[in-house]
Amino acid sequence: MTPRAASDRRISTSVLVIGTGGSGLRAAIELSERGVDVLAVGKRPKNDAHTALAAGGINAALSTMDEDDSWQQHAADTITESYMLANPHTVETVTKYAHRGIEDLERWGMPFAREADGRISQRYFGAHKYRRTAFAGDYTGLEIQRTLVSRATELQVPILDSVYITRILVSDNVVFGAYGFDLRDGTRVTIIADAVIIAAGGHNRIWRRTSSRRDENTGDSFKLAVDAGGRLRDAELVQFHPSGILEPENAAGTLVSEAARGEGGHLLNALGERFMERYDPERMELSTRDRVALAAYTEIKEGRGTEKGGVLLDISHLPRETIMKRLPRVYQTMLELQVLDATTTPIEIAPTAHYSMGGVWVNSDDHSTDVQGLYAIGEASSGLHGANRLGGNSLIELLVYGRIVGDAAANYSAGIVTQHRSRDAIDFADNEVTEVLMADGDENVRALQRDLRNIMTDYGGVVRDEAGLLEGLRQLDELDDRQTRIGVHPDLAGFSGLAHAFDLRASLMAGRATLDCALERRESRGAHNRSDYPDTDPALQVNLVWSADGTVEHEEIPQVPAEIAALMENVTQEGKLLE
């Protein structure tokens, strides 16, 4: 007998938002303020969304600190840092309307750090020509999430944060809702909607060390979009943060803030050498993320790493008062996770998967996809970051496109006269969940997830080559076969095992897209390093677009507008914090 909840749920709304982090909530707020019926769903508590982990700050050319700053300069810095792979129109949209995002947050009570005269304080981040990063201590993302949750609560936006969406419902390439289940009791949930916005994050959890926590950023967004008929863009472009801790295992990849290097921390190999002298003697530890991550990886790979496979970040030479005042979270994190006193003992770190710079293919104007009525925003989408993300841009992107896409989805919903639904699509989604739930094989989902993370780390990590990528794809084939023999066993704790099985499917697809695109990008550019193609190839100044059949197309990038191109330069890092 098929295990089913006592009563399944059917919900109708004008617009469904999948994901309750910053981008999802911002879209839901826009829709609600316009009087549109909206529902936001997520698989983790809204107060604990991934957005809350962002520490550094949020960018906008407000000119509160440097009068000469402008949105055009912000755009120029973003495109330069992207290694010319960012979509200029997307960049222009984010930078031009960034001030509006900040104003929205201010209006809703965001506690930005301010100067004595009341101006919003802004600081330098790496590769920014001017001070344009607003912040709230070293917990900016947390305060943004709190502000958005508060505003959504004021508007009485309905939020279901225990629903796992397994499939977008589509009829003749037109969205009509989504299907999923409640993580607590397994109740099947059918949501009928005019439009669907995917805001469920990226895929960096599929590496062994990652700054994402368990069960988030597993590639859900990518699989939902592709299964619905969408495509992915720049899946190979993943930002590796240079300083993730190694232990304990359940927290491997947790970030040590780059402020630790910005305040004067030293990077040492196992021989005690400040190894950045070999890679960037001018900027040393103040080099950019991609360079520091590559340097640390090289030291470890060439045998100069620690026994546990890392390098050392040492802040113990700094005055204790400086550490306690300027780096309190670093100190507290290490004390809690490792009982390590960072004022006396170096921290063992290694590069960690941090951010999906690619994502679902979207139009730059309204982030619509190949499927009518389906949109993607935030880390689920693509177009802004290219081959290296400018620090502080991810948080402002959430606000700018959250508003734009909310507006676009509202207009789309208002224009619908009739909606065609497919009983077959709903039955397919229902049967899919039933089949996974009935699985009683001998393969363990968690073990397969670990194997996947090892494959991606070994063959699709900081440095890649053709032989390794092909071997990685071969091993993914084996893993794909093994996942057909998993066992899923709901218990008193709920239906998390069912969610893990769907996470695994999403991660396998995201991993395959990443390796396919990495194989196609036969060059080194930004965060993408090919040891067999160490140079940048001008012919590959294109975006790579991946489809479900495994094909990879080269997509031309629009020309940079003259007013932005005139401002593009390599910005000095001297005296600046990093991204």
C-alpha positions in Angstrom: 0.0 0.0 0.0 1.3 3.5 -0.9 2.2 5.5 2.3 0.1 8.7 2.2 -0.8 11.3 4.7 -4.4 11.4 6.0 -5.2 14.3 3.8 -3.3 15.9 1.0 -3.4 19.7 0.4 -4.3 21.7 -2.6 -3.5 25.4 -2.5 -4.1 28.2 -5.1 -2.3 31.4 -5.4 -1.4 34.0 -8.1 2.3 33.7 -7.6 4.4 31.0 -5.9 7.8 31.8 -4.6 10.1 28.8 -3.9 12.7 29.9 -1.3 12.4 32.1 1.7 15.8 33.7 1.7 16.6 37.3 0.8 15.6 37.1 -2.9 12.4 35.1 -2.3 11.2 37.3 0.5 11.9 40.5 -1.5 9.9 39.2 -4.4 7.1 38.2 -2.1 7.1 41.6 -0.5 6.8 43.3 -3.9 3.9 41.1 -4.9 2.1 41.7 -1.6 2.6 45.5 -1.7 1.0 45.4 -5.1 -2.0 43.5 -3.8 -1.2 40.3 -5.6 -2.0 36.9 -3.9 1.4 35.3 -3.1 2.7 32.3 -1.3 6.3 31.7 -0.3 7.5 28.1 0.5 10.9 26.9 1.8 12.5 23.8 3.2 14.1 25.4 6.2 12.9 28.1 8.7 12.8 31.5 7.2 14.8 33.0 10.0 17.6 30.6 9.2 17.9 31.1 5.4 21.3 31.1 3.8 21.2 34.9 3.4 21.7 35.2 7.1 25.2 33.8 6.8 26.5 36.7 4.6 28.8 38.8 6.7 30.6 41.5 4.7 28.2 44.0 3.3 26.0 45.2 0.4 27.0 47.4 -2.5 25.5 50.6 -3.8 27.1 53.7 -5.2 25.5 56.0 -2.7 28.5 58.3 -2.6 28.1 58.8 1.1 31.9 58.4 1.6 33.3 59.1 -1.9 31.5 61.8 -3.9 33.1 60.7 -7.2 31.5 57.2 -7.1 28.7 56.4 -9.5 26.6 53.5 -10.7 28.6 53.5 -13.9 31.9 53.0 -11.9 30.2 50.2 -9.9 29.2 48.6 -13.2 32.7 48.9 -14.6 34.3 47.3 -11.5 31.8 44.5 -11.6 32.4 43.7 -15.3 36.2 43.9 -14.9 36.1 41.5 -11.9 33.9 39.1 -13.8 36.7 38.6 -16.3 34.4 40.0 -19.0 31.8 37.2 -18.6 29.1 39.2 -16.8 26.1 40.3 -18.9 26.4 44.1 -19.2 22.7 44.7 -19.1 22.3 42.7 -15.9 25.2 44.6 -14.4 23.7 47.9 -15.4 20.3 47.0 -13.9 21.8 46.0 -10.6 24.1 48.9 -10.2 21.7 51.5 -11.5 18.9 50.5 -9.1 21.1 49.5 -6.1 20.3 52.7 -4.3 16.6 51.8 -4.5 17.4 48.5 -2.7 19.2 50.3 0.1 16.3 52.8 0.4 13.8 49.9 0.7 15.8 48.3 3.5 16.1 51.7 5.3 12.3 52.2 5.0 11.7 48.8 6.6 14.1 49.4 9.5 17.5 47.9 8.5 20.1 49.0 11.1 22.9 50.1 8.8 26.2 51.3 10.4 26.2 55.1 10.2 28.7 58.0 10.4 28.4 60.5 13.2 26.3 62.8 11.0 23.8 60.0 10.2 25.1 59.1 6.7 25.1 55.4 5.9 28.7 54.3 6.4 30.4 52.6 3.5 33.7 50.8 3.3 36.1 49.3 0.8 35.9 45.8 -0.5 38.3 44.2 -2.9 38.3 45.4 -6.5 36.0 48.3 -5.8 37.4 51.7 -6.8 35.5 53.5 -4.1 33.9 52.9 -0.8 30.4 51.6 -1.7 29.8 48.7 0.7 27.2 49.4 3.3 27.1 47.1 6.3 25.7 46.2 9.7 28.7 45.0 11.8 29.9 41.6 10.5 26.4 40.2 10.3 24.9 42.2 7.4 23.1 39.3 5.8 21.4 38.4 9.1 20.1 41.9 9.5 18.8 42.0 6.0 17.0 38.7 6.5 15.5 39.9 9.7 14.4 43.1 8.0 12.7 41.2 5.2 11.1 38.7 7.5 9.7 41.6 9.6 8.3 43.4 6.5 6.8 40.1 5.2 5.2 39.6 8.6 3.7 43.1 8.6 2.2 42.4 5.2 0.9 39.0 6.4 2.7 37.2 3.5 1.8 33.5 3.9 5.0 31.5 4.4 5.2 27.7 4.5 8.8 26.9 5.6 8.5 23.1 5.9 7.5 22.3 2.3 9.9 20.6 -0.1 9.1 21.3 -3.8 9.9 18.3 -6.0 8.7 19.5 -9.4 7.4 22.6 -11.2 4.1 21.9 -12.9 4.1 22.7 -16.6 1.6 22.2 -19.5 2.8 23.0 -23.0 5.8 24.9 -21.7 3.6 27.1 -19.5 3.8 27.0 -15.7 0.7 26.3 -13.7 2.1 25.6 -10.2 4.3 23.2 -8.3 4.2 19.9 -6.4 5.9 18.8 -3.2 5.4 17.4 0.3 5.5 18.6 3.9 8.8 17.7 5.6 7.0 17.0 9.0 4.3 14.6 8.1 4.7 13.8 4.4 1.5 15.5 3.3 1.5 15.9 -0.5 1.1 19.6 -1.5 -0.2 20.7 -4.9 0.1 24.4 -5.5 -1.8 25.9 -8.4 -0.2 29.3 -9.5 -0.1 31.6 -12.5 3.6 32.2 -12.1 6.4 30.6 -10.2 9.6 32.2 -9.0 12.6 30.0 -8.1 14.7 31.5 -5.3 16.1 28.3 -3.8 19.9 29.1 -4.0 22.8 27.5 -5.8 24.8 24.3 -5.8 28.0 24.7 -3.7 26.9 22.1 -1.2 28.0 19.4 -3.6 31.7 19.9 -2.8 33.4 18.3 0.2 34.2 21.6 1.9 31.5 24.3 1.6 30.4 27.4 3.4 26.8 26.1 3.0 25.2 24.1 5.7 23.8 20.6 5.4 20.8 20.3 3.1 21.0 23.8 1.6 22.3 24.9 -1.8 22.2 21.3 -3.1 21.2 22.3 -6.7 17.4 22.2 -6.1 16.9 25.4 -8.2 18.9 24.0 -11.1 16.9 20.7 -11.2 13.5 22.3 -10.8 14.2 24.7 -13.7 15.7 22.0 -16.0 13.0 19.5 -15.3 10.5 22.2 -16.2 12.2 22.9 -19.5 14.8 25.5 -18.6 18.6 25.6 -19.1 21.6 26.5 -17.0 24.3 29.1 -17.7 27.9 29.1 -16.4 27.5 26.1 -14.1 31.3 25.7 -14.1 31.9 29.1 -12.6 32.0 28.5 -8.8 33.7 30.8 -6.4 36.0 29.0 -3.9 36.5 31.0 -0.7 40.2 30.6 0.5 39.5 30.1 4.2 37.2 27.4 5.3 38.0 25.4 8.4 38.7 21.6 8.2 37.2 20.4 11.5 34.8 19.2 12.9 33.6 17.2 9.9 30.0 18.4 10.2 31.2 22.0 10.0 34.0 21.6 7.5 34.1 24.6 5.2 32.7 27.0 7.7 34.2 30.4 6.8 36.8 32.3 8.7 36.1 35.9 7.7 38.4 37.5 5.2 38.5 40.3 7.7 41.1 38.2 9.5 43.5 38.7 6.5 42.3 42.3 6.1 43.3 43.0 9.7 46.8 41.6 9.1 46.6 37.8 9.4 49.3 35.8 7.8 48.9 32.7 5.6 51.5 30.1 6.3 52.3 26.6 4.9 53.5 23.7 6.9 57.0 25.0 6.6 56.1 28.3 8.2 56.5 30.2 5.0 54.2 33.1 4.1 53.5 31.5 0.8 51.6 34.4 -0.8 55.1 35.8 -1.6 55.2 33.3 -4.4 51.8 34.2 -5.9 51.2 37.9 -5.3 54.2 39.5 -3.6 52.7 43.0 -3.8 49.3 42.3 -2.2 50.3 39.1 -0.3 47.3 38.1 1.9 45.3 41.0 0.6 45.0 39.5 -2.9 41.7 38.5 -4.4 39.7 35.4 -3.5 40.5 33.5 -6.7 44.2 34.1 -6.4 44.4 33.2 -2.7 42.3 30.1 -3.1 44.5 28.9 -6.0 47.7 29.7 -4.0 46.4 27.7 -1.0 45.3 24.8 -3.2 48.8 24.7 -4.9 50.6 24.7 -1.6 48.5 21.7 -0.4 48.7 19.9 -3.7 52.5 20.3 -3.9 53.0 18.8 -0.4 53.6 21.9 1.6 50.2 21.7 3.4 49.5 20.5 6.9 49.0 16.8 7.7 45.2 17.3 7.6 45.4 18.9 4.1 45.3 22.6 4.8 47.3 25.7 5.3 47.5 28.0 8.4 45.9 31.3 8.9 47.7 33.0 11.8 46.3 36.1 13.6 48.1 35.3 16.9 50.7 38.1 16.3 47.9 40.7 16.4 47.1 42.4 19.7 44.5 40.5 21.6 42.4 43.7 21.9 42.4 44.0 18.1 41.1 40.4 17.7 38.4 40.8 20.3 37.2 44.1 18.9 37.7 43.7 15.2 37.3 39.9 14.8 34.9 38.8 17.5 33.1 36.2 15.3 36.3 34.6 14.2 37.4 34.2 17.8 34.0 32.9 19.0 33.6 30.5 16.0 36.9 28.8 16.6 36.3 28.6 20.3 32.9 27.0 19.8 33.8 24.6 17.0 37.4 23.6 17.9 38.0 24.9 21.4 40.8 26.8 19.7 42.1 30.2 21.0 42.9 32.1 17.9 44.8 34.7 19.9 47.5 32.1 20.5 47.1 29.4 17.9 46.9 29.4 14.1 43.7 28.3 12.4 43.9 25.4 9.9 42.0 26.3 6.7 41.6 25.2 3.1 39.7 26.5 0.0 35.9 25.9 0.3 33.1 26.0 -2.3 31.3 29.3 -1.5 29.1 30.7 -4.3 27.4 29.6 -7.5 28.3 32.4 -9.9 26.2 30.7 -12.6 22.7 29.3 -12.4 19.4 29.1 -14.3 19.4 30.8 -17.7 17.3 34.0 -17.5 16.6 37.0 -19.6 18.5 40.0 -18.2 15.5 42.3 -18.2 13.0 40.4 -16.0 14.8 37.1 -15.2 12.2 35.1 -17.0 13.3 31.6 -18.2 12.7 29.4 -21.2 9.4 28.4 -19.6 6.5 30.8 -19.7 5.6 32.1 -16.3 8.8 30.7 -14.6 11.4 33.1 -13.2 14.6 32.7 -11.2 16.4 35.1 -8.9 19.3 35.3 -6.5 22.0 32.6 -6.4 19.6 30.4 -8.4 20.0 32.7 -11.4 22.9 33.8 -13.6 24.3 36.8 -15.5 25.8 39.2 -12.9 29.0 37.6 -11.6 30.8 36.0 -14.5 34.0 34.2 -13.6 34.6 36.1 -10.3 32.0 37.7 -8.0 32.6 41.3 -6.9 32.2 41.1 -3.1 29.0 42.6 -1.8 27.2 42.3 -5.1 25.2 39.2 -4.2 23.1 40.9 -1.5 22.2 43.9 -3.6 21.3 41.6 -6.5 18.6 39.9 -4.2 17.0 43.3 -3.6 17.1 44.7 -7.1 15.9 41.6 -9.0 13.6 40.5 -6.2 11.7 43.8 -6.8 11.9 43.6 -10.6 10.8 39.9 -10.8 8.0 40.5 -8.3 6.7 43.2 -10.5 7.1 41.1 -13.7 5.3 38.1 -12.2 2.5 40.4 -11.0 2.0 41.8 -14.5 2.2 38.3 -16.0 -0.4 36.9 -13.6 -2.7 39.9 -14.3 -2.5 39.2 -18.0 -3.7 35.6 -17.8 -7.2 35.0 -19.2 -7.3 31.2 -18.9 -4.9 28.7 -17.4 -4.3 25.3 -18.9 -3.5 22.6 -16.4 -2.3 19.0 -17.0 -3.6 16.2 -14.9 -0.8 14.1 -16.3 1.8 16.5 -14.9 0.3 16.4 -11.5 0.0 12.6 -11.6 3.6 12.3 -12.7 4.9 14.5 -9.8 2.7 12.5 -7.4 4.0 9.1 -8.7 7.6 10.3 -8.6 7.3 11.1 -4.8 5.6 7.7 -4.2 8.3 5.8 -6.1 11.1 7.4 -4.1 9.2 7.0 -0.8 8.7 3.2 -1.6 12.3 2.7 -2.4 13.8 -0.1 -0.3 17.2 -0.7 -1.7 20.5 -1.1 0.1 22.2 2.1 -0.9 22.3 4.9 1.7 21.5 8.4 0.5 23.9 10.1 2.9 26.7 7.9 1.8 26.0 8.6 -1.8 26.0 12.4 -1.1 29.4 12.0 0.5 30.7 10.1 -2.6 29.3 12.9 -4.8 31.1 15.6 -2.8 34.3 13.7 -3.0 34.0 13.3 -6.8 33.3 17.0 -7.2 36.2 18.0 -5.0 38.7 15.6 -6.6 37.8 16.3 -10.2 35.8 19.6 -10.3 37.5 21.6 -7.6 39.8 24.6 -7.6 42.0 23.2 -10.4 40.7 21.0 -13.2 42.0 19.1 -16.2 40.4 17.1 -19.0 41.4 13.6 -17.7 40.0 14.5 -14.2 36.8 15.9 -15.6 36.2 12.9 -17.8 36.9 10.6 -14.8 34.5 12.7 -12.7 31.7 12.3 -15.3 32.4 8.5 -15.4 32.0 8.3 -11.6 28.9 10.4 -11.7 27.4 7.8 -14.1 28.1 5.1 -11.6 26.7 7.2 -8.8 23.6 7.8 -10.9 23.1 4.1 -11.3 23.6 3.5 -7.5 21.0 6.1 -6.6 18.3 4.0 -8.2 18.9 1.5 -5.4 18.5 3.7 -2.4 16.3 3.0 0.6 14.0 5.7 2.1 12.5 5.2 5.5 10.3 7.9 7.1 10.3 7.8 10.9 9.1 9.8 13.8 11.5 12.6 12.9 9.6 13.2 9.7 10.3 12.9 6.0 13.8 14.3 5.8 15.0 11.1 4.2 12.7 11.7 1.3 14.1 15.2 1.0 17.6 13.9 1.0 16.8 11.5 -1.9 15.5 14.4 -4.0 18.5 16.5 -2.9 20.7 13.8 -4.2 19.0 13.8 -7.6 19.4 17.5 -7.8 23.0 17.4 -6.8 23.8 14.7 -9.4 22.4 16.9 -12.2 24.1 20.0 -10.9 27.4 18.2 -10.7 27.1 16.8 -14.2 26.3 20.3 -15.6 29.3 21.7 -13.8 31.7 19.1 -15.1 30.3 19.2 -18.7 30.7 23.0 -18.8 34.2 22.9 -17.1 35.2 20.4 -19.8 34.0 22.8 -22.5 35.7 25.8 -21.1 39.2 25.0 -22.3 41.0 28.0 -20.7 41.7 29.5 -17.3 39.6 32.5 -16.4 38.9 33.9 -12.9 37.7 31.1 -10.6 37.9 28.5 -13.3 41.4 27.0 -13.5 42.4 24.4 -16.1 45.9 23.1 -15.5 46.0 21.8 -19.1 44.8 25.2 -20.5 46.5 27.7 -18.2 45.9 30.8 -20.4 42.8 32.8 -21.1 41.3 32.2 -24.6 39.7 35.4 -26.1 37.4 33.1 -28.2 35.9 31.8 -24.9 34.7 35.2 -23.7 31.2 33.6 -23.9 28.7 32.2 -21.5 28.2 28.4 -21.6 24.6 27.3 -21.6 23.8 23.7 -20.6 20.7 21.7 -21.5 19.2 18.6 -20.1 20.6 16.4 -22.9 24.1 17.4 -21.9 24.8 19.8 -24.8 26.7 23.0 -24.1 26.1 26.0 -26.3 28.3 29.1 -26.6 26.2 32.3 -25.9 27.6 35.6 -27.0 27.8 38.4 -24.4 26.4 41.8 -25.3 28.8 44.7 -25.8 29.7 46.8 -22.8 28.1 50.3 -23.1 30.7 53.0 -23.9 30.0 55.0 -20.7 30.8 51.9 -18.6 33.7 50.6 -20.8 35.5 54.0 -20.4 35.7 53.5 -16.6 37.0 49.9 -16.6 40.4 49.4 -15.1 42.2 47.0 -12.8 41.5 48.5 -9.3 44.3 48.5 -6.7 43.7 46.6 -3.5 45.9 48.7 -1.4 44.4 49.4 2.0 41.1 47.7 1.2 39.3 44.8 2.7 38.6 41.8 0.5 35.4 40.6 -1.0 
